[in-house]
């Protein structure tokens, strides 16, 4: 089940939300929300509900053991991490490893017959963070299995994040309150996220898919750039839209999740981009990989090595394919270059820094979107040597609808420029006055109605991050 589906919008969410208002007390709401969350997951992955339950129970048990046997806590932690990564490795990376070995050594190892459980990367990282921070004595052990189960499986952030740290919502599990202000704020956030997904992401996805489905050999230079830009917008509006909906839903039930995106496309460096993009994942790798490796405390060379490892793993986390690893290494390379001193140059040249950053993440998204590294380089060749590729068997007009072109234009305006315009100067008062106004309520109603119309016409497509 997904947020932008008719079943969720008209049946699942209204029932669960109204029931939570009737129950009111967090103690009993937790039971309702846990049951609803397990149903939410089982709707799309009924056979993997047992994997989720095993993950929850196993991490809860390890937490109790670490708290009880502090003298052996490190051994228990290593065992917990190994089991978590073992499950993630088997379901997500087994066939990737087999295919890599077969190619390198001309072997013929048969593939494993397994499908990727939805959201396994998210709930595994979330559960691991609980145990690791418990080992670090950042909070007391959670003895109530149902409470930890709700933390791991809460449906707003279960499938595609944001990755929520237990320390951030520990007190909210039993001490939160629903209020009219929170509910209206959450609904407002949810509707903006729904519009991002259904109106912008889905329509730009159609542009991107139509062009990439032609194959690199049938793209002109202009079409290659249009496809790259469309995907750049699609992935931002798709994922930030989901995060907006998740944060909004959590708020309606009394939970406050941290932000996951803060206008990443207005960044002036790749370092800044990663402080604004998928913030919860960046924080996870910082706290549980980069800092334990030594961070920046052991000299420049070691810092660069640590960054390279982190971004290679970041790419691998996103997908079991070498193009994802290449995407992570690509970003890591520029992070290192900036730390070596290039950031000082960027600070002095504002326009250049924006152009440089945009160029880097757009090129990076090409490798994120294609199915192989070779295809990625073929697309880049057409983008950066456009005079060699000026004709195609299919005119661009046959692949891009008017609505798709309009979505690209609106997407470009809405991914940062519009927000920046109303954050400073005289227009800031206009922007502040817009929030929670009658005009905004009308606008949100338009977003909801038009989104429902698009969904009714079957323009829906799954969230990109579901496969991670």
C-alpha positions in Angstrom: 0.0 0.0 0.0 1.3 3.5 -0.8 0.2 6.9 0.3 -0.9 8.0 -3.2 -3.3 5.1 -3.8 -7.1 5.2 -3.6 -7.1 2.5 -1.0 -4.9 4.5 1.4 -6.5 7.8 0.7 -10.2 6.7 1.0 -10.1 3.7 3.3 -7.0 2.9 5.3 -6.0 6.3 6.5 -9.5 7.7 7.3 -10.3 4.6 9.3 -7.0 4.6 11.3 -7.1 8.3 11.8 -10.7 8.4 13.1 -10.0 5.4 15.3 -6.9 7.1 16.8 -9.1 10.2 17.7 -11.6 8.0 19.4 -9.0 6.0 21.4 -7.0 9.1 22.3 -4.7 7.5 25.0 -1.2 6.8 23.5 -1.1 3.4 25.3 -4.0 2.1 23.3 -3.3 4.2 20.2 0.1 2.4 20.0 -1.7 -0.9 19.7 -3.9 0.5 17.0 -1.0 2.0 15.1 1.1 -1.1 15.3 -1.7 -3.3 14.0 -2.4 -0.7 11.2 1.4 -0.6 10.4 1.7 -4.4 10.1 -1.4 -4.4 7.9 0.0 -1.6 5.8 3.2 -3.6 5.2 1.4 -6.9 4.6 -0.8 -5.3 2.0 2.1 -5.2 -0.4 4.4 -7.8 1.0 2.3 -10.5 2.9 5.0 -13.1 2.8 7.7 -10.7 4.2 5.7 -9.6 7.2 7.4 -12.4 9.1 10.8 -11.0 8.1 9.8 -7.6 9.5 8.5 -9.3 12.7 11.7 -11.3 13.0 13.8 -8.1 12.6 11.8 -6.3 15.3 12.0 -9.2 17.7 15.6 -10.0 17.1 16.7 -6.4 17.6 14.5 -6.1 20.7 16.1 -9.2 22.2 19.6 -8.1 21.5 18.8 -4.8 23.2 17.7 -6.7 26.3 20.9 -8.8 26.2 23.2 -5.8 25.8 21.5 -4.1 28.7 21.7 -7.2 30.9 25.2 -8.3 30.0 27.2 -5.2 29.7 30.5 -7.0 30.1 29.8 -8.8 26.8 28.0 -5.9 25.1 30.6 -5.5 22.3 30.3 -9.2 21.3 26.5 -9.0 21.3 26.6 -5.8 19.3 28.8 -7.4 16.6 26.5 -10.3 16.5 23.5 -8.1 16.1 25.1 -6.0 13.3 26.2 -9.2 11.5 22.6 -10.6 11.6 21.1 -7.4 10.4 23.6 -7.0 7.6 23.4 -10.7 6.8 19.6 -10.4 6.2 20.1 -7.2 4.2 22.9 -8.8 2.2 21.0 -12.0 1.4 17.8 -10.3 0.2 19.3 -7.3 -1.5 22.9 -8.1 -2.6 23.1 -11.9 -3.0 22.4 -11.9 -6.7 24.6 -8.8 -7.2 27.5 -10.6 -5.7 26.9 -13.8 -7.7 26.6 -11.8 -11.0 29.8 -9.9 -10.2 31.7 -13.2 -9.4 30.3 -14.8 -12.6 31.5 -11.9 -14.7 35.0 -11.6 -13.2 35.8 -15.3 -13.1 33.6 -16.6 -15.9 31.8 -18.8 -13.3 28.3 -20.2 -13.6 27.0 -19.8 -10.1 23.1 -20.0 -10.2 21.2 -16.9 -9.0 19.3 -17.0 -5.7 15.5 -17.1 -6.2 14.6 -14.2 -3.9 12.8 -10.9 -4.3 13.7 -7.7 -2.5 11.4 -7.0 0.5 10.0 -3.5 0.3 11.6 -1.1 2.7 14.2 -3.5 4.0 17.0 -1.0 3.8 15.0 1.5 5.8 13.7 -0.7 8.6 17.0 -2.5 9.0 19.0 0.7 9.4 16.5 2.0 11.8 16.5 -1.1 14.0 20.3 -1.2 13.9 20.5 2.4 15.0 18.4 1.5 18.1 20.8 -1.2 19.2 24.0 0.7 18.4 22.8 3.8 20.4 21.7 1.5 23.2 25.2 0.0 23.3 26.5 3.6 23.5 24.2 4.2 26.5 22.3 7.0 24.9 19.0 5.9 26.4 17.6 3.1 28.5 16.6 -0.2 27.0 13.0 -0.5 25.6 11.6 -3.5 27.5 8.2 -3.3 25.9 8.3 -5.2 22.6 5.2 -3.5 21.3 6.7 0.0 21.7 9.9 -1.0 19.8 7.8 -2.7 17.2 5.8 0.5 16.6 9.1 2.5 16.4 10.4 0.2 13.7 7.2 -0.4 11.7 5.2 2.8 12.1 3.6 3.0 8.6 4.3 6.7 7.7 8.1 6.0 7.6 8.3 2.2 7.2 8.6 1.9 3.5 10.8 4.8 2.3 11.9 6.7 5.4 12.8 9.1 6.6 15.1 7.0 8.8 14.0 7.9 12.3 16.4 7.6 15.2 14.9 6.1 18.4 16.4 8.9 20.5 14.4 11.4 18.6 11.0 9.8 19.3 11.6 7.8 22.5 9.5 10.1 24.6 6.9 10.5 21.9 5.9 6.9 21.9 4.2 7.3 25.3 4.1 11.0 25.7 2.8 12.6 22.5 -0.4 14.6 22.1 -2.7 15.1 19.1 -3.9 18.6 18.7 -5.9 20.6 16.2 -2.7 22.6 15.3 -0.7 19.4 14.7 -3.4 17.8 12.7 -4.0 20.8 10.4 -0.2 21.3 10.0 0.2 17.6 9.2 -2.6 17.6 6.7 -1.2 20.7 5.0 2.2 19.0 4.8 0.6 15.7 3.5 -1.3 17.5 0.7 1.8 19.4 -0.5 3.6 16.0 -0.6 0.8 14.4 -2.5 0.9 17.1 -5.1 4.6 16.8 -5.4 4.3 13.1 -6.1 1.2 12.9 -8.3 1.3 16.1 -10.2 5.0 16.8 -10.7 6.9 13.5 -10.1 4.5 11.3 -12.0 4.3 13.6 -15.0 8.0 14.2 -15.2 8.5 10.5 -14.9 6.5 10.0 -18.1 8.8 12.4 -19.9 11.9 10.7 -18.5 10.7 7.1 -19.1 9.6 7.8 -22.7 13.0 9.2 -23.6 15.1 6.7 -21.8 13.0 3.8 -23.2 14.2 4.8 -26.7 17.7 3.8 -25.8 20.8 6.1 -25.8 21.4 5.4 -29.5 18.1 7.1 -30.5 18.5 10.2 -28.4 19.7 13.6 -29.7 21.8 15.8 -27.4 18.8 17.9 -26.5 16.7 14.8 -25.8 19.4 13.4 -23.5 19.5 16.7 -21.5 15.7 16.8 -21.3 15.7 13.2 -20.0 18.4 14.0 -17.4 16.6 17.1 -16.2 13.2 15.3 -16.1 14.7 12.6 -13.9 16.4 15.1 -11.7 13.0 16.6 -11.0 11.2 13.3 -10.8 13.5 11.8 -8.1 13.4 15.0 -6.0 9.6 15.5 -6.1 9.0 11.7 -5.7 11.2 11.3 -2.7 10.7 14.7 -1.0 7.0 14.3 -1.7 7.0 10.9 0.1 9.0 12.5 3.0 6.5 15.4 3.2 3.6 12.9 3.4 5.4 10.8 6.0 6.2 13.8 8.2 2.6 15.1 7.8 1.0 11.8 8.7 3.3 11.4 11.7 2.3 14.9 12.8 -1.4 14.1 12.5 -0.9 11.1 14.9 1.2 13.3 17.3 4.7 12.3 16.2 7.3 14.8 15.1 9.9 13.5 12.5 13.0 15.5 11.5 13.2 17.0 8.1 14.6 14.9 5.3 15.0 17.6 2.5 15.7 21.3 2.7 15.8 22.5 -1.0 18.9 20.5 -2.0 18.9 21.9 -5.6 19.8 25.4 -4.5 23.1 24.2 -3.0 26.4 25.8 -3.9 28.5 22.7 -3.4 28.2 19.0 -3.2 29.0 19.1 0.5 26.0 21.4 0.9 23.9 19.2 -1.3 24.4 16.3 1.0 23.5 18.4 4.0 20.1 19.1 2.3 19.4 15.8 0.5 18.1 12.7 2.3 19.3 14.1 5.5 18.3 11.1 7.6 20.5 8.7 5.5 23.4 11.1 5.6 23.1 11.4 9.4 23.0 7.6 9.7 26.2 7.1 7.7 27.9 9.9 9.6 27.0 8.5 13.1 27.4 4.8 12.4 30.1 4.6 9.7 32.1 7.8 9.2 32.7 8.7 12.8 33.5 5.1 13.9 36.0 4.9 11.1 37.7 7.9 12.6 35.9 10.7 10.8 38.3 13.7 10.4 40.2 13.0 13.6 43.1 11.0 12.1 44.6 13.2 9.5 43.6 14.4 6.0 44.4 11.2 4.1 42.4 9.1 6.5 39.6 11.6 6.3 39.5 11.2 2.5 39.6 7.5 2.7 36.7 7.5 5.2 34.7 9.7 2.9 35.4 7.5 -0.1 34.2 4.4 1.9 31.1 6.2 3.1 30.0 7.4 -0.3 30.7 4.0 -1.9 28.5 2.4 0.7 25.9 5.1 0.2 25.7 4.3 -3.4 25.6 0.5 -2.7 22.8 1.1 -0.1 20.7 2.6 -2.9 20.9 -0.4 -5.2 22.6 -3.7 -5.9 24.3 -2.6 -9.1 27.6 -1.0 -10.1 25.9 2.1 -11.5 24.7 2.9 -8.0 28.2 2.3 -6.6 29.6 4.6 -9.3 27.0 7.2 -8.4 28.1 7.2 -4.8 31.9 7.2 -5.7 31.2 10.1 -8.1 29.7 12.2 -5.3 32.4 11.1 -2.9 35.1 12.3 -5.3 33.7 15.8 -5.4 33.2 15.9 -1.7 36.9 15.1 -1.3 37.9 17.7 -3.9 35.9 20.3 -2.0 37.5 19.4 1.3 40.9 19.6 -0.2 40.4 23.3 -0.9 38.0 23.7 -3.8 35.3 24.8 -1.5 37.2 28.1 -0.9 37.0 28.8 -4.6 33.3 28.0 -4.7 32.7 30.4 -1.7 34.2 33.3 -3.8 32.3 32.6 -7.0 28.6 32.3 -6.3 27.2 31.9 -9.8 29.9 29.3 -10.8 29.3 27.4 -7.6 25.6 27.0 -8.4 26.3 25.9 -12.0 29.0 23.5 -10.9 26.8 21.9 -8.3 23.8 21.5 -10.6 25.9 20.0 -13.3 27.4 17.5 -10.9 24.1 16.2 -9.4 22.4 16.1 -12.8 25.2 14.0 -14.3 25.1 11.9 -11.2 21.4 11.2 -11.6 22.0 9.9 -15.1 24.0 7.0 -13.6 21.3 6.6 -10.9 18.6 6.2 -13.6 20.3 4.0 -16.2 20.6 0.2 -15.8 24.3 0.0 -16.4 27.5 2.1 -16.3 27.9 1.6 -20.1 24.5 3.1 -20.8 25.3 6.0 -18.5 28.4 6.9 -20.4 26.4 6.6 -23.7 23.9 9.1 -22.4 26.6 11.5 -21.2 28.3 11.3 -24.6 25.1 12.7 -26.2 24.8 15.3 -23.5 28.3 16.7 -23.8 29.0 16.1 -27.5 25.5 17.2 -28.7 26.7 18.3 -32.2 27.4 14.7 -33.1 23.8 13.6 -32.2 21.3 15.9 -33.9 18.8 13.5 -35.4 16.5 10.8 -33.9 14.0 8.4 -35.4 11.4 9.7 -33.0 10.8 13.5 -32.7 10.8 14.8 -29.2 7.2 16.0 -29.6 6.0 12.4 -29.9 7.6 11.5 -26.5 6.7 14.5 -24.4 3.1 15.5 -23.8 2.0 19.1 -23.1 1.3 18.2 -19.5 4.7 16.6 -19.2 6.5 19.7 -20.5 4.4 21.9 -18.2 5.3 19.6 -15.2 9.0 20.0 -16.1 8.7 23.8 -16.1 6.7 23.9 -12.8 9.2 21.5 -11.3 12.1 23.7 -12.2 10.4 26.7 -10.6 9.3 24.9 -7.5 12.5 23.0 -6.5 14.0 26.1 -4.9 13.8 29.3 -7.0 10.2 30.1 -5.9 10.8 29.4 -2.2 14.0 31.6 -2.2 12.0 34.4 -3.9 9.6 34.5 -1.0 12.1 34.1 1.8 13.7 37.5 1.6 12.8 41.2 1.1 9.3 42.5 0.7 8.0 39.2 -0.7 8.8 37.5 2.6 5.7 39.1 4.2 3.7 37.8 1.2 5.0 34.3 1.8 4.4 34.4 5.6 0.8 35.7 4.9 0.2 32.8 2.6 0.7 30.1 5.2 -2.5 28.9 6.8 -4.5 31.5 4.9 -7.8 31.0 3.1 -6.0 31.2 -0.2 -3.7 28.4 0.8 -6.6 26.3 1.8 -8.2 26.8 -1.6 -4.9 26.0 -3.3 -4.5 22.8 -1.2 -8.1 21.8 -2.2 -7.1 22.2 -5.9 -4.0 20.1 -5.3 -6.1 17.3 -3.7 -8.8 17.4 -6.4 -6.4 17.4 -9.3 -4.3 14.7 -7.7 -7.4 12.5 -7.3 -8.3 13.1 -11.0 -4.8 12.0 -12.1 -4.9 8.9 -9.9 -8.4 8.0 -11.2 -6.9 8.2 -14.8 -4.2 5.7 -13.8 -1.3 8.0 -14.0 0.1 6.7 -10.8 3.5 5.0 -10.6 5.3 3.5 -7.5 7.7 5.6 -5.5 11.3 5.3 -6.7 12.7 4.7 -3.2 10.5 1.6 -2.7 13.1 -0.5 -4.5 15.8 0.6 -2.1 
